[in-house]
Amino acid sequence: MLLEHMGIVLSMTQLPESEREQVLAVARRARDAAVTLRRLTRNEKDAALEAMADALDARTPEIVAANEADVARAVASGTSPALVDRLTLTPPRVAAIAQALRDVAALPDPVGEVIRGYTLPNGLQVRQVRVPLGVVGMIYEARPNVTVDAAGLCLKSGNAALLRGSSSASASNAALATVMREALSAVGLPVDAIQVVPGDTHESVGHLMTARGLVDVLIPRGGESLIRNVVDNSTVPVIETGVGNCHVYIDKDADIDKAIAILLNSKAQRVSVCNAAETVLVHREIADAFLPRALEALREAGVTIHGDGRFALHATGTGAAFVPVTDDDWAAEYYSLDIAAGIVDDIEEALAHIRRWSSGHTEAIVTDSQSAAQEFIAGVDSAAVMVNASTRFTDGGEFGFGAEIGISTQKLHARGPMGLTELTTTTYVVTGDGHVRT
């Protein structure tokens, strides 16, 4: 088996045995901790989350100092501004991460929820009950907030968390994990409920991916190459998250003021996230009225337009940064102030374009027509569809989940922002009174 990511190709047989044993050791400890976690009450879990949040607030200076070392290395190595932004922790961002833990504590506990229950004709009582997955492994790139979000969501749902962030965030992740583990110890819970997987190279990822029987599920979160390698090479079951090639379609019946605001927010509010828009499609009947104002707004926001021939006619002479669109542009997740743009004849052409190029993350329509909105909803096959709202709302926090562990673009078990319920499975509890089957 090969692990190939970011220019590294390694044979699994070449990996050092000592590192493999280190990874398996933390997985075993996580499995032991999971036995305790699945029996915790909601009050016990919520108290731990509150303690973790308080500790993050109290120790913000040392967390930011550790992060500054990671950021300095990233800048020195020529990392793109968008990825540096993802990596950076400021005191307000740490405060927001801590608050996310408190928000999770305030949510209902999914463990023990009866999804359905009934009594059979023979008197057997059947209940389908939510239970923890067990040990959840996270493999993710330079987003240290994921360290806290994943740990908090796993704890609340009764799961142990194995965290394998990228080496670019190693100091940040270590500091965050240390603070949270010490908070767990202070409230009497097993510190191994939260562990950073050892190893500062991509080699240790391979051991985590093949720890079947110790790790119950893996969730990759990052760029396309990371996700594809985990999906292709893991023997542990994977919940596949996806990249965000998100589209905004401006319908002929759109309110122009709303359309401009939604387009700008979707594209330019924060470019380094997967729910930022990467393509705008404009109905030809509204193009003359919409595009002069939209192009000016995009120009002021510093957005470069990668447009088709019809879009070019409208962009000429406006001062907007414009280059001809390519197939690579239609497929791109830019992570920058760039957007692919085209004019379509009707909603069917827009839907056909989206079906071809979308990553299945989020699509948005701006329209005052209920029939157009319903046609759009029925015609796209993505995890989230926005009607007269920014693509930036596809987010666990915005959906009321407190935080998210990722956004799934697959169709099995979980789809869209994944919160607490997506970190559970179910058990059938069958109660009889001496029943035997004949």
Steps between C-alpha positions, in 0.01 A plus 500: 500500500623847417443819693544786256436856609668834449778348292579211735470139386564239767467126503317387812763227542769768529348675800692466828354243735561719805278773362236247406495371856470854632194564285340168596572572866305826496220322315482235772490766769224675311303178485532459876388860553201445269369234738473764770369772271202300370367471857531865599194705581423820320590703808842339519573568134372856515709574809808379313419716196455806722830426673675468164352831382606678819852359469530619141397849604739504795796377298444696181842673512694173492273360226552810286875490563517139380293591197726793415788256463296293253393810306858627479614168352212503253574852381873424469423194286287701257159365608212677326321779690177301500663203671683728744162648589364153571798429722493823700361520854438841654355568846154563346523174306600306810208660684267394219634144515445490876148634455432225247570246776247675723251496215551126463447455874165677469379262229290191575698180553432267206614189687205298620250667267237251384467540125208261481331254727215255465356177633478193276189281488686242710553754779870577436583866552744641239686831537762649272728709721784739419842392633855632449712388206791426736840626384494775238818589313536844343756563225513867409713778362601838642182583694578490873138589582414148379703364792255657744182455298568133443598435861191676632252334265654158559484544877138613500401205280691257722791432264875505551685728257827421324626819340753504217551853378763610254856570603445864405275537807687265731582754772144640499339158513729382778424807711124469449500128579710550812258762633196281433655185643593679821142627525373142463730387779374779724141373472597135544461378142756292308751727330533248218155599381697763305833408345727638232627217281882489527725565205589819316517349151233355275620152592298481818183571304535162330501318833186682612330419171567128545417471871182310422354347813643775720363803313131488409486778242726755334396847389742679266472878476711702264593524134395262228827303496489434876138387488555280196803329654315422822198366309714292264754362748317458830386165633310684775150612391503862377239775507602698194499876525535696181646807341271792434453595136187699586279683249277806515232522230340840439157426355314731261254578782765589757489815711818674387588654836466162671690328221800732529511470878475120488764469226748723682447325834525156341825582321686765696394483865766234566671331208693231686198287590322220317162678495629800304352529151729414210260549206223745416250429223274781377176461303534690170171687554631674812860543384461855364348626825704293745852486362598871495436527874632152577823555306560827683442332836733212412764746378483693828535172691813411302348194333648375173237365260572194289218546250355346188461687169161648578620616840800663335275729297352641820837527677673696223563858603383456860845483656421158645790255512409248229660195341343239269359199680640149454379155600749514786325815622156339490640213710704715740467557870699823495550591868561850363325808363427330169168387358397315186210670324259426219172609345237232442188501288272350763484312829542166324835609359604616846401165651685309228814704567475440875445126456816483290733705717365502855679318781162436663554747786270805473309671221299823527223656295391863524144540375159639589334216308376213715479272197861575404612436856323165508641404160850585621459304824376196309768530232820517707652208689706664771523480877349847542286728284457869584202701380561875521782445750880492490690175455694602811213375717591135436669461835428300812502806722266691270268198484473497878730200558731697730796394288567254222744221446490546124265527205423169337433489128437126494157338524549229762438557873569874500460781247562871540631657821569224752409568861422280797246264348733423209756374755264231623379170369211293632436188701176302497387422853249215507319423827298186554357293782649158446437515126652222285475469126325198355 
